[in-house]
Amino acid sequence: MDKNTSPARHPAAWVPTLYFSEGLPFVATATVSVLMYKSMGLSDSLIAFFTTLVMWPWTLKPLWGPLLEMFKTKKHFVVATQFIGGLSFGILALSLPLEGFLKYSLVMFVIIAFNSATHDIAADGLFINALNPQQQARYVGWQGAFYNIAKVLSQGALVYIAGILEVRLGITEAWMIVMGLFGLTLILLAVYHLKMLPVGDSARTVGSFREAFETFGHVVTTFFRKRYILWHIAFIILFRTAEGQLTKIVPLFMRASRLDGGLGLATADIGVAYGVFGAAAFVLGSIAGGYFVARKGLKPSLFTLAIIFNVPDAVYAYLAFTQPQSFAIVCTAISIEWLGYGFGFVGVILFMMHQIAPGRYKMAHYAFATAIMNLGFMLPSMISGYISDWLGYKIFFLWVLVATIPSFLVSRFVPFKKINTEG
């Protein structure tokens, strides 16, 4: 075991909570905000655009990622950003009753996103440096599972609570409480991690900001000199293109009335569908995918992972064309899609860790890779509302199936290199 991981800091004691805390603000910004703004009366196209726009910090994080190599340790950044994130959610909650709630809440989501992106860099760096490659393969399924258990709390339990409170207290008051609960959860996690996280690597010795920016330049150039890097960039962008379009529209489709082509579900019903059935399926898929890759190897598994990741998207076309009355059918369809999503998503995470990150600047290069992956997710998300409004839900979900084709192609043909320490 790595020297940074003592018996009191076994990976099982901190990997789950670390990635749970990484998932909370991302899911709140990317998905829960969609339902909040829908309840507050915004249109689908505006919701998809604005809730994607505020996510840019996750794509821009390589610009400041290398600076994290200079100061303190990765543990310091993880704990500090969790505290800051908790306070930011509290301020967001207080902004919702104000007359200009939209602009104020969007500003707070930007702050939360910037802070969370910084947290992600440090958390991923801690995972990469504290665990060896065999441990990474073993725990990457747990990493993905607990990142998405955050979806259980966010899209499930907290959305369900919001739906109940919308009826009892009113829409604004309901979402104030929910955003406050996000903040409280992050602060409690920060207190836990202050004791339980391994320290990780110490900061690099850098004499000045000039030297820091020279280091940043070296980080950038070595990243783009990596073997097969253009192929690898194409892979991490295109693997999630279809998913990026689904993520914003599915909850809006579920909330939309049947006359408008949706399923007409209440907010609380969506919380149950996501938080109980979908999230449980995702956790099972993530863990199974991690062990599948650990046993078979990433290269032989990748195309299979792409199939399992993308094909279940067809369930939403089925729901759009049939508009079933049965809630059980809706939950079954969501479970199928999330099981495949959890299983297949392991592939892109391990690909970035093993094919792109290795080298002198593992943390910074992994941050570059995840940022590029988020770009491939965000750009389709930003325009998905306009495409959905133009095509309607039925044709939109058929279009998403067409949009999975590039994922299959890059998964089949992306070249692999031997894992080494280049760059």
C-alpha positions as a LaTeX table, in Angstrom:
\begin{tabular}{lrrr}
\hline
Residue & $x$ (\AA) & $y$ (\AA) & $z$ (\AA) \\
\hline
Met1 & 0.00 & 0.00 & 0.00 \\
Asp2 & 1.15 & 3.50 & $-0.71$ \\
Lys3 & 3.01 & 5.24 & 2.08 \\
Asn4 & 0.36 & 7.93 & 2.19 \\
Thr5 & $-2.34$ & 5.43 & 3.08 \\
Ser6 & $-2.03$ & 4.21 & 6.65 \\
Pro7 & $-4.22$ & 1.42 & 8.10 \\
Ala8 & $-6.44$ & 4.12 & 9.65 \\
Arg9 & $-6.82$ & 5.60 & 6.18 \\
His10 & $-7.72$ & 2.51 & 4.20 \\
Pro11 & $-9.16$ & 3.49 & 0.80 \\
Ala12 & $-12.56$ & 2.18 & 1.83 \\
Ala13 & $-12.64$ & 4.81 & 4.59 \\
Trp14 & $-12.19$ & 7.81 & 2.31 \\
Val15 & $-12.69$ & 6.97 & $-1.39$ \\
Pro16 & $-16.50$ & 6.63 & $-1.05$ \\
Thr17 & $-16.99$ & 9.89 & 0.88 \\
Leu18 & $-14.45$ & 11.77 & $-1.24$ \\
Tyr19 & $-16.32$ & 11.04 & $-4.47$ \\
Phe20 & $-19.70$ & 11.47 & $-2.82$ \\
Ser21 & $-18.61$ & 15.01 & $-1.93$ \\
Glu22 & $-17.31$ & 15.50 & $-5.48$ \\
Gly23 & $-20.64$ & 14.46 & $-6.95$ \\
Leu24 & $-22.95$ & 16.61 & $-4.80$ \\
Pro25 & $-22.23$ & 20.09 & $-6.20$ \\
Phe26 & $-21.90$ & 18.80 & $-9.76$ \\
Val27 & $-25.28$ & 17.08 & $-9.68$ \\
Ala28 & $-26.86$ & 20.07 & $-7.94$ \\
Thr29 & $-25.58$ & 22.38 & $-10.68$ \\
Ala30 & $-26.08$ & 20.11 & $-13.68$ \\
Thr31 & $-29.37$ & 18.39 & $-12.89$ \\
Val32 & $-31.14$ & 19.45 & $-9.70$ \\
Ser33 & $-31.02$ & 23.08 & $-10.82$ \\
Val34 & $-32.95$ & 22.00 & $-13.94$ \\
Leu35 & $-35.90$ & 20.82 & $-11.85$ \\
Met36 & $-35.68$ & 23.84 & $-9.56$ \\
Tyr37 & $-35.88$ & 26.32 & $-12.43$ \\
Lys38 & $-38.63$ & 24.25 & $-14.09$ \\
Ser39 & $-40.69$ & 24.58 & $-10.92$ \\
Met40 & $-39.99$ & 28.31 & $-10.93$ \\
Gly41 & $-41.43$ & 28.67 & $-14.43$ \\
Leu42 & $-38.48$ & 28.96 & $-16.84$ \\
Ser43 & $-38.69$ & 27.51 & $-20.38$ \\
Asp44 & $-36.87$ & 24.31 & $-21.40$ \\
Ser45 & $-34.49$ & 26.10 & $-23.77$ \\
Leu46 & $-33.48$ & 28.71 & $-21.16$ \\
Ile47 & $-33.06$ & 26.08 & $-18.47$ \\
Ala48 & $-30.83$ & 23.88 & $-20.65$ \\
Phe49 & $-28.74$ & 26.86 & $-21.76$ \\
Phe50 & $-28.20$ & 28.56 & $-18.40$ \\
Thr51 & $-27.70$ & 25.42 & $-16.33$ \\
Thr52 & $-25.02$ & 24.33 & $-18.79$ \\
Leu53 & $-23.43$ & 27.78 & $-19.05$ \\
Val54 & $-22.71$ & 27.88 & $-15.31$ \\
Met55 & $-20.81$ & 24.59 & $-15.65$ \\
Trp56 & $-17.92$ & 26.12 & $-17.61$ \\
Pro57 & $-15.53$ & 26.07 & $-14.61$ \\
Trp58 & $-15.38$ & 22.26 & $-14.87$ \\
Thr59 & $-14.05$ & 22.68 & $-18.41$ \\
Leu60 & $-11.72$ & 25.59 & $-17.64$ \\
Lys61 & $-10.17$ & 24.02 & $-14.54$ \\
Pro62 & $-6.88$ & 23.11 & $-16.29$ \\
Leu63 & $-6.10$ & 26.84 & $-16.32$ \\
Trp64 & $-5.57$ & 26.85 & $-12.56$ \\
Gly65 & $-5.06$ & 23.13 & $-11.96$ \\
Pro66 & $-1.24$ & 23.28 & $-12.22$ \\
Leu67 & $-1.16$ & 26.01 & $-9.56$ \\
Leu68 & $-2.50$ & 23.49 & $-7.06$ \\
Glu69 & 0.83 & 21.72 & $-7.40$ \\
Met70 & 2.46 & 24.75 & $-5.71$ \\
Phe71 & 0.58 & 25.18 & $-2.47$ \\
Lys72 & $-0.02$ & 22.93 & 0.54 \\
Thr73 & $-1.25$ & 19.38 & $-0.12$ \\
Lys74 & $-4.21$ & 17.95 & $-1.97$ \\
Lys75 & $-5.92$ & 17.27 & 1.36 \\
His76 & $-5.88$ & 20.99 & 2.23 \\
Phe77 & $-7.63$ & 21.87 & $-1.02$ \\
Val78 & $-10.23$ & 19.12 & $-0.63$ \\
Val79 & $-11.23$ & 20.15 & 2.89 \\
Ala80 & $-11.16$ & 23.91 & 2.21 \\
Thr81 & $-13.28$ & 23.67 & $-0.93$ \\
Gln82 & $-15.84$ & 21.50 & 0.84 \\
Phe83 & $-16.27$ & 24.16 & 3.54 \\
Ile84 & $-16.52$ & 26.92 & 0.93 \\
Gly85 & $-19.01$ & 24.90 & $-1.10$ \\
Gly86 & $-21.22$ & 24.42 & 1.94 \\
Leu87 & $-21.30$ & 28.15 & 2.65 \\
Ser88 & $-22.00$ & 28.93 & $-1.01$ \\
Phe89 & $-25.06$ & 26.70 & $-1.07$ \\
Gly90 & $-26.31$ & 28.51 & 2.01 \\
Ile91 & $-26.01$ & 31.87 & 0.26 \\
Leu92 & $-27.70$ & 30.41 & $-2.83$ \\
Ala93 & $-30.63$ & 29.32 & $-0.69$ \\
Leu94 & $-30.99$ & 32.84 & 0.72 \\
Ser95 & $-31.02$ & 34.34 & $-2.81$ \\
Leu96 & $-34.11$ & 32.43 & $-3.99$ \\
Pro97 & $-36.79$ & 34.67 & $-2.41$ \\
Leu98 & $-35.24$ & 37.81 & $-3.94$ \\
Glu99 & $-36.85$ & 39.57 & $-6.90$ \\
Gly100 & $-33.80$ & 39.00 & $-9.10$ \\
Phe101 & $-33.40$ & 35.39 & $-7.96$ \\
Leu102 & $-32.38$ & 34.13 & $-11.40$ \\
Lys103 & $-29.27$ & 36.27 & $-11.80$ \\
Tyr104 & $-28.27$ & 35.93 & $-8.14$ \\
Ser105 & $-28.73$ & 32.17 & $-8.10$ \\
Leu106 & $-26.82$ & 31.79 & $-11.38$ \\
Val107 & $-23.92$ & 33.79 & $-9.93$ \\
Met108 & $-23.87$ & 31.48 & $-6.90$ \\
Phe109 & $-23.95$ & 28.41 & $-9.14$ \\
Val110 & $-20.90$ & 29.80 & $-10.98$ \\
Ile111 & $-19.08$ & 30.23 & $-7.65$ \\
Ile112 & $-20.11$ & 26.73 & $-6.59$ \\
Ala113 & $-18.91$ & 25.35 & $-9.93$ \\
Phe114 & $-15.52$ & 27.11 & $-9.72$ \\
Asn115 & $-15.02$ & 25.91 & $-6.16$ \\
Ser116 & $-16.16$ & 22.38 & $-6.98$ \\
Ala117 & $-13.91$ & 22.17 & $-10.04$ \\
Thr118 & $-10.95$ & 23.06 & $-7.81$ \\
His119 & $-12.07$ & 20.38 & $-5.35$ \\
Asp120 & $-12.26$ & 17.83 & $-8.18$ \\
Ile121 & $-8.67$ & 18.49 & $-9.27$ \\
Ala122 & $-7.36$ & 17.90 & $-5.76$ \\
Ala123 & $-9.63$ & 14.90 & $-5.11$ \\
Asp124 & $-8.66$ & 13.16 & $-8.35$ \\
Gly125 & $-5.01$ & 13.91 & $-7.69$ \\
Leu126 & $-5.32$ & 12.39 & $-4.23$ \\
Phe127 & $-6.93$ & 9.26 & $-5.67$ \\
Ile128 & $-4.24$ & 8.88 & $-8.34$ \\
Asn129 & $-1.29$ & 9.47 & $-6.00$ \\
Ala130 & $-2.50$ & 7.61 & $-2.91$ \\
Leu131 & $-3.43$ & 4.42 & $-4.79$ \\
Asn132 & $-1.39$ & 2.23 & $-7.11$ \\
Pro133 & $-2.80$ & 1.18 & $-10.54$ \\
Gln134 & $-4.17$ & $-2.11$ & $-9.19$ \\
Gln135 & $-5.93$ & $-0.32$ & $-6.34$ \\
Gln136 & $-7.23$ & 2.29 & $-8.77$ \\
Ala137 & $-8.83$ & $-0.42$ & $-10.91$ \\
Arg138 & $-10.31$ & $-2.01$ & $-7.80$ \\
Tyr139 & $-11.71$ & 1.22 & $-6.40$ \\
Val140 & $-12.68$ & 3.03 & $-9.59$ \\
Gly141 & $-16.02$ & 1.25 & $-9.50$ \\
Trp142 & $-16.54$ & 2.46 & $-5.95$ \\
Gln143 & $-15.38$ & 5.91 & $-7.01$ \\
Gly144 & $-18.02$ & 6.03 & $-9.72$ \\
Ala145 & $-20.62$ & 4.40 & $-7.50$ \\
Phe146 & $-20.32$ & 6.90 & $-4.67$ \\
Tyr147 & $-19.96$ & 9.84 & $-7.03$ \\
Asn148 & $-23.33$ & 8.79 & $-8.26$ \\
Ile149 & $-24.74$ & 7.88 & $-4.87$ \\
Ala150 & $-24.61$ & 11.67 & $-4.65$ \\
Lys151 & $-27.30$ & 11.42 & $-7.32$ \\
Val152 & $-29.36$ & 9.30 & $-4.93$ \\
Leu153 & $-29.32$ & 12.11 & $-2.42$ \\
Ser154 & $-29.51$ & 14.92 & $-4.97$ \\
Gln155 & $-31.86$ & 13.72 & $-7.71$ \\
Gly156 & $-33.60$ & 11.27 & $-5.43$ \\
Ala157 & $-34.05$ & 12.10 & $-1.77$ \\
Leu158 & $-33.62$ & 15.87 & $-2.00$ \\
Val159 & $-35.75$ & 16.20 & $-5.13$ \\
Tyr160 & $-38.42$ & 14.08 & $-3.44$ \\
Ile161 & $-38.26$ & 16.35 & $-0.38$ \\
Ala162 & $-38.51$ & 19.38 & $-2.66$ \\
Gly163 & $-41.59$ & 17.91 & $-4.33$ \\
Ile164 & $-43.32$ & 17.31 & $-0.99$ \\
Leu165 & $-42.36$ & 20.74 & 0.35 \\
Glu166 & $-43.51$ & 22.47 & $-2.85$ \\
Val167 & $-47.03$ & 21.34 & $-1.98$ \\
Arg168 & $-46.82$ & 22.07 & 1.75 \\
Leu169 & $-44.70$ & 25.24 & 1.93 \\
Gly170 & $-44.49$ & 26.64 & $-1.59$ \\
Ile171 & $-41.95$ & 26.38 & $-4.40$ \\
Thr172 & $-39.44$ & 28.98 & $-3.20$ \\
Glu173 & $-39.40$ & 27.80 & 0.41 \\
Ala174 & $-39.03$ & 24.18 & $-0.70$ \\
Trp175 & $-35.94$ & 24.85 & $-2.78$ \\
Met176 & $-34.42$ & 27.11 & $-0.11$ \\
Ile177 & $-34.51$ & 24.17 & 2.29 \\
Val178 & $-33.09$ & 21.76 & $-0.28$ \\
Met179 & $-30.17$ & 24.03 & $-1.22$ \\
Gly180 & $-29.48$ & 24.55 & 2.49 \\
Leu181 & $-29.31$ & 20.77 & 2.93 \\
Phe182 & $-26.73$ & 20.57 & 0.13 \\
Gly183 & $-24.61$ & 23.08 & 2.03 \\
Leu184 & $-24.94$ & 21.34 & 5.39 \\
Thr185 & $-23.96$ & 17.99 & 3.87 \\
Leu186 & $-20.77$ & 19.43 & 2.36 \\
Ile187 & $-19.73$ & 21.02 & 5.66 \\
Leu188 & $-20.23$ & 17.73 & 7.53 \\
Leu189 & $-18.12$ & 15.94 & 4.91 \\
Ala190 & $-15.37$ & 18.54 & 5.29 \\
Val191 & $-15.22$ & 17.87 & 9.04 \\
Tyr192 & $-14.99$ & 14.11 & 8.41 \\
His193 & $-12.28$ & 14.47 & 5.75 \\
Leu194 & $-10.19$ & 16.74 & 7.95 \\
Lys195 & $-9.39$ & 13.62 & 9.95 \\
Met196 & $-9.78$ & 10.74 & 7.51 \\
Leu197 & $-8.10$ & 11.79 & 4.24 \\
Pro198 & $-4.51$ & 10.77 & 3.51 \\
Val199 & $-2.25$ & 13.75 & 3.00 \\
Gly200 & $-1.29$ & 12.98 & $-0.60$ \\
Asp201 & 1.76 & 14.50 & $-2.27$ \\
Ser202 & 3.29 & 17.63 & $-0.82$ \\
Ala203 & 3.39 & 20.76 & $-2.91$ \\
Arg204 & 6.13 & 21.11 & $-5.49$ \\
Thr205 & 8.80 & 23.63 & $-4.66$ \\
Val206 & 8.16 & 26.67 & $-6.85$ \\
Gly207 & 10.05 & 29.89 & $-6.28$ \\
Ser208 & 7.74 & 32.44 & $-7.89$ \\
Phe209 & 4.58 & 32.90 & $-9.91$ \\
Arg210 & 6.76 & 33.31 & $-12.99$ \\
Glu211 & 8.19 & 29.88 & $-12.36$ \\
Ala212 & 4.66 & 28.64 & $-11.74$ \\
Phe213 & 3.49 & 29.87 & $-15.14$ \\
Glu214 & 6.57 & 28.36 & $-16.76$ \\
Thr215 & 5.57 & 25.11 & $-15.08$ \\
Phe216 & 2.05 & 25.58 & $-16.42$ \\
Gly217 & 3.45 & 26.00 & $-19.93$ \\
His218 & 5.42 & 22.80 & $-19.51$ \\
Val219 & 2.31 & 21.01 & $-18.26$ \\
Val220 & 0.40 & 22.10 & $-21.37$ \\
Thr221 & 3.12 & 21.24 & $-23.87$ \\
Thr222 & 3.82 & 17.83 & $-22.35$ \\
Phe223 & 0.09 & 17.05 & $-22.40$ \\
Phe224 & $-0.22$ & 17.73 & $-26.12$ \\
Arg225 & 3.01 & 15.84 & $-26.87$ \\
Lys226 & 1.68 & 12.62 & $-25.40$ \\
Arg227 & 1.50 & 9.75 & $-27.84$ \\
Tyr228 & $-1.90$ & 9.39 & $-29.57$ \\
Ile229 & $-3.17$ & 12.48 & $-27.73$ \\
Leu230 & $-5.44$ & 13.65 & $-30.58$ \\
Trp231 & $-7.04$ & 10.21 & $-30.75$ \\
His232 & $-7.44$ & 10.22 & $-26.99$ \\
Ile233 & $-9.01$ & 13.68 & $-26.98$ \\
Ala234 & $-11.45$ & 12.55 & $-29.67$ \\
Phe235 & $-12.35$ & 9.54 & $-27.55$ \\
Ile236 & $-13.07$ & 11.42 & $-24.32$ \\
Ile237 & $-15.08$ & 14.09 & $-26.16$ \\
Leu238 & $-17.19$ & 11.78 & $-28.30$ \\
Phe239 & $-17.81$ & 9.02 & $-25.76$ \\
Arg240 & $-20.39$ & 11.15 & $-23.88$ \\
Thr241 & $-21.86$ & 13.25 & $-26.70$ \\
Ala242 & $-25.26$ & 11.54 & $-26.65$ \\
Glu243 & $-25.38$ & 11.48 & $-22.86$ \\
Gly244 & $-24.76$ & 15.22 & $-22.78$ \\
Gln245 & $-27.95$ & 15.78 & $-24.75$ \\
Leu246 & $-30.02$ & 13.40 & $-22.63$ \\
Thr247 & $-29.03$ & 14.73 & $-19.22$ \\
Lys248 & $-30.79$ & 18.08 & $-19.44$ \\
Ile249 & $-33.86$ & 16.95 & $-21.34$ \\
Val250 & $-34.88$ & 13.74 & $-19.55$ \\
Pro251 & $-36.02$ & 15.43 & $-16.31$ \\
Leu252 & $-37.81$ & 18.13 & $-18.33$ \\
Phe253 & $-39.49$ & 15.41 & $-20.41$ \\
Met254 & $-40.64$ & 13.71 & $-17.23$ \\
Arg255 & $-42.09$ & 16.94 & $-15.81$ \\
Ala256 & $-43.72$ & 18.10 & $-19.07$ \\
Ser257 & $-47.46$ & 17.49 & $-19.41$ \\
Arg258 & $-48.73$ & 14.62 & $-21.55$ \\
Leu259 & $-50.31$ & 17.12 & $-23.91$ \\
Asp260 & $-46.82$ & 18.51 & $-24.52$ \\
Gly261 & $-45.42$ & 15.03 & $-25.15$ \\
Gly262 & $-44.02$ & 14.45 & $-21.66$ \\
Leu263 & $-44.84$ & 12.01 & $-18.89$ \\
Gly264 & $-46.54$ & 14.48 & $-16.54$ \\
Leu265 & $-44.71$ & 13.30 & $-13.41$ \\
Ala266 & $-44.65$ & 15.36 & $-10.22$ \\
Thr267 & $-41.32$ & 16.51 & $-8.76$ \\
Ala268 & $-41.57$ & 13.95 & $-5.95$ \\
Asp269 & $-42.22$ & 11.13 & $-8.46$ \\
Ile270 & $-39.06$ & 12.05 & $-10.35$ \\
Gly271 & $-37.17$ & 11.92 & $-7.07$ \\
Val272 & $-38.37$ & 8.36 & $-6.48$ \\
Ala273 & $-37.66$ & 7.24 & $-10.05$ \\
Tyr274 & $-34.12$ & 8.65 & $-10.01$ \\
Gly275 & $-33.22$ & 8.23 & $-6.36$ \\
Val276 & $-34.51$ & 4.74 & $-5.69$ \\
Phe277 & $-34.54$ & 2.85 & $-8.98$ \\
Gly278 & $-32.13$ & 4.72 & $-11.23$ \\
Ala279 & $-29.47$ & 5.35 & $-8.62$ \\
Ala280 & $-29.53$ & 1.79 & $-7.30$ \\
Ala281 & $-29.09$ & 0.53 & $-10.85$ \\
Phe282 & $-26.23$ & 2.96 & $-11.41$ \\
Val283 & $-24.37$ & 1.84 & $-8.29$ \\
Leu284 & $-24.68$ & $-1.80$ & $-9.32$ \\
Gly285 & $-23.55$ & $-0.96$ & $-12.84$ \\
Ser286 & $-20.56$ & 1.06 & $-11.64$ \\
Ile287 & $-19.29$ & $-1.63$ & $-9.30$ \\
Ala288 & $-19.86$ & $-4.38$ & $-11.86$ \\
Gly289 & $-18.12$ & $-2.33$ & $-14.55$ \\
Gly290 & $-15.09$ & $-1.74$ & $-12.35$ \\
Tyr291 & $-14.65$ & $-5.44$ & $-11.60$ \\
Phe292 & $-15.34$ & $-6.33$ & $-15.25$ \\
Val293 & $-12.50$ & $-4.09$ & $-16.44$ \\
Ala294 & $-10.18$ & $-5.20$ & $-13.64$ \\
Arg295 & $-10.69$ & $-8.80$ & $-14.77$ \\
Lys296 & $-10.72$ & $-8.40$ & $-18.56$ \\
Gly297 & $-8.45$ & $-5.38$ & $-19.01$ \\
Leu298 & $-9.45$ & $-1.99$ & $-20.37$ \\
Lys299 & $-8.49$ & $-2.42$ & $-24.03$ \\
Pro300 & $-10.44$ & $-5.66$ & $-24.62$ \\
Ser301 & $-13.41$ & $-4.25$ & $-22.69$ \\
Leu302 & $-13.76$ & $-0.78$ & $-24.20$ \\
Phe303 & $-16.10$ & $-1.48$ & $-27.13$ \\
Thr304 & $-18.32$ & $-3.64$ & $-24.93$ \\
Leu305 & $-18.46$ & $-0.80$ & $-22.42$ \\
Ala306 & $-19.50$ & 1.62 & $-25.18$ \\
Ile307 & $-22.35$ & $-0.69$ & $-26.22$ \\
Ile308 & $-23.61$ & $-1.08$ & $-22.66$ \\
Phe309 & $-23.23$ & 2.68 & $-22.10$ \\
Asn310 & $-25.17$ & 3.84 & $-25.16$ \\
Val311 & $-27.74$ & 1.26 & $-26.28$ \\
Pro312 & $-30.01$ & 1.67 & $-23.22$ \\
Asp313 & $-30.66$ & 5.29 & $-24.30$ \\
Ala314 & $-33.36$ & 3.74 & $-26.48$ \\
Val315 & $-35.63$ & 3.45 & $-23.44$ \\
Tyr316 & $-36.39$ & 7.18 & $-23.61$ \\
Ala317 & $-37.56$ & 6.91 & $-27.21$ \\
Tyr318 & $-39.85$ & 4.11 & $-26.04$ \\
Leu319 & $-41.21$ & 6.28 & $-23.23$ \\
Ala320 & $-41.73$ & 9.25 & $-25.56$ \\
Phe321 & $-43.65$ & 7.22 & $-28.15$ \\
Thr322 & $-45.77$ & 5.22 & $-25.69$ \\
Gln323 & $-46.20$ & 7.68 & $-22.79$ \\
Pro324 & $-47.01$ & 4.81 & $-20.40$ \\
Gln325 & $-49.37$ & 5.47 & $-17.50$ \\
Ser326 & $-47.62$ & 2.87 & $-15.36$ \\
Phe327 & $-45.04$ & 4.36 & $-13.02$ \\
Ala328 & $-43.44$ & 0.91 & $-12.76$ \\
Ile329 & $-42.70$ & 0.93 & $-16.51$ \\
Val330 & $-41.09$ & 4.37 & $-16.22$ \\
Cys331 & $-38.93$ & 3.24 & $-13.29$ \\
Thr332 & $-37.92$ & 0.05 & $-15.12$ \\
Ala333 & $-36.85$ & 2.02 & $-18.18$ \\
Ile334 & $-34.81$ & 4.43 & $-16.06$ \\
Ser335 & $-33.19$ & 1.51 & $-14.22$ \\
Ile336 & $-32.11$ & $-0.11$ & $-17.50$ \\
Glu337 & $-30.54$ & 3.11 & $-18.77$ \\
Trp338 & $-28.76$ & 3.90 & $-15.51$ \\
Leu339 & $-27.43$ & 0.36 & $-15.15$ \\
Gly340 & $-25.81$ & 0.65 & $-18.56$ \\
Tyr341 & $-24.62$ & 4.18 & $-17.86$ \\
Gly342 & $-22.90$ & 3.13 & $-14.64$ \\
Phe343 & $-21.30$ & 0.07 & $-16.22$ \\
Gly344 & $-19.97$ & 1.90 & $-19.28$ \\
Phe345 & $-18.85$ & 5.13 & $-17.63$ \\
Val346 & $-16.09$ & 3.22 & $-15.83$ \\
Gly347 & $-14.36$ & 2.86 & $-19.21$ \\
Val348 & $-13.80$ & 6.55 & $-19.88$ \\
Ile349 & $-12.63$ & 7.19 & $-16.29$ \\
Leu350 & $-10.04$ & 4.41 & $-16.40$ \\
Phe351 & $-8.99$ & 5.43 & $-19.90$ \\
Met352 & $-8.11$ & 8.91 & $-18.66$ \\
Met353 & $-6.31$ & 7.56 & $-15.60$ \\
His354 & $-4.26$ & 4.93 & $-17.41$ \\
Gln355 & $-3.76$ & 6.31 & $-20.93$ \\
Ile356 & $-3.64$ & 10.09 & $-20.43$ \\
Ala357 & $-2.72$ & 10.96 & $-16.83$ \\
Pro358 & 0.52 & 8.96 & $-16.26$ \\
Gly359 & 3.62 & 11.10 & $-16.17$ \\
Arg360 & 5.23 & 13.84 & $-14.13$ \\
Tyr361 & 2.04 & 15.92 & $-13.88$ \\
Lys362 & $-0.52$ & 13.22 & $-13.22$ \\
Met363 & $-2.97$ & 15.45 & $-11.35$ \\
Ala364 & $-2.81$ & 18.31 & $-13.86$ \\
His365 & $-3.01$ & 16.04 & $-16.91$ \\
Tyr366 & $-5.96$ & 14.15 & $-15.46$ \\
Ala367 & $-7.61$ & 17.53 & $-14.85$ \\
Phe368 & $-6.98$ & 18.42 & $-18.51$ \\
Ala369 & $-8.58$ & 15.16 & $-19.58$ \\
Thr370 & $-11.67$ & 15.51 & $-17.38$ \\
Ala371 & $-12.09$ & 19.12 & $-18.54$ \\
Ile372 & $-12.01$ & 18.06 & $-22.17$ \\
Met373 & $-14.49$ & 15.29 & $-21.39$ \\
Asn374 & $-16.78$ & 17.84 & $-19.74$ \\
Leu375 & $-16.51$ & 20.01 & $-22.86$ \\
Gly376 & $-17.80$ & 17.09 & $-24.90$ \\
Phe377 & $-20.66$ & 16.83 & $-22.43$ \\
Met378 & $-21.42$ & 20.56 & $-22.08$ \\
Leu379 & $-21.60$ & 21.71 & $-25.68$ \\
Pro380 & $-24.34$ & 19.22 & $-26.61$ \\
Ser381 & $-26.09$ & 20.04 & $-23.32$ \\
Met382 & $-26.17$ & 23.77 & $-24.05$ \\
Ile383 & $-28.06$ & 23.31 & $-27.31$ \\
Ser384 & $-30.13$ & 20.28 & $-26.29$ \\
Gly385 & $-33.05$ & 22.45 & $-25.15$ \\
Tyr386 & $-33.26$ & 24.19 & $-28.51$ \\
Ile387 & $-32.99$ & 20.86 & $-30.38$ \\
Ser388 & $-35.71$ & 19.36 & $-28.20$ \\
Asp389 & $-38.00$ & 22.37 & $-28.68$ \\
Trp390 & $-37.45$ & 22.14 & $-32.45$ \\
Leu391 & $-37.84$ & 18.38 & $-32.88$ \\
Gly392 & $-40.21$ & 17.50 & $-30.06$ \\
Tyr393 & $-39.47$ & 14.81 & $-27.50$ \\
Lys394 & $-40.14$ & 11.81 & $-29.79$ \\
Ile395 & $-37.80$ & 12.79 & $-32.60$ \\
Phe396 & $-35.26$ & 14.22 & $-30.14$ \\
Phe397 & $-34.77$ & 10.86 & $-28.44$ \\
Leu398 & $-34.38$ & 9.17 & $-31.83$ \\
Trp399 & $-31.77$ & 11.78 & $-32.70$ \\
Val400 & $-29.91$ & 10.92 & $-29.50$ \\
Leu401 & $-29.62$ & 7.32 & $-30.69$ \\
Val402 & $-28.02$ & 8.55 & $-33.92$ \\
Ala403 & $-25.66$ & 10.70 & $-31.82$ \\
Thr404 & $-24.28$ & 7.56 & $-30.12$ \\
Ile405 & $-22.56$ & 6.41 & $-33.34$ \\
Pro406 & $-19.34$ & 8.44 & $-32.81$ \\
Ser407 & $-18.96$ & 6.84 & $-29.37$ \\
Phe408 & $-18.94$ & 3.37 & $-30.95$ \\
Leu409 & $-16.41$ & 4.40 & $-33.60$ \\
Val410 & $-13.85$ & 5.94 & $-31.24$ \\
Ser411 & $-14.21$ & 3.07 & $-28.77$ \\
Arg412 & $-13.49$ & 0.57 & $-31.52$ \\
Phe413 & $-10.51$ & 2.33 & $-33.10$ \\
Val414 & $-8.79$ & 4.41 & $-30.38$ \\
Pro415 & $-5.14$ & 3.30 & $-30.07$ \\
Phe416 & $-3.65$ & 2.27 & $-26.73$ \\
Lys417 & $-0.11$ & 2.82 & $-25.50$ \\
Lys418 & 1.87 & 1.03 & $-22.83$ \\
Ile419 & 1.45 & 2.71 & $-19.46$ \\
Asn420 & 4.61 & 4.64 & $-18.67$ \\
Thr421 & 5.72 & 7.95 & $-17.21$ \\
Glu422 & 5.91 & 10.07 & $-20.33$ \\
Gly423 & 5.24 & 13.79 & $-19.95$ \\
\hline
\end{tabular}
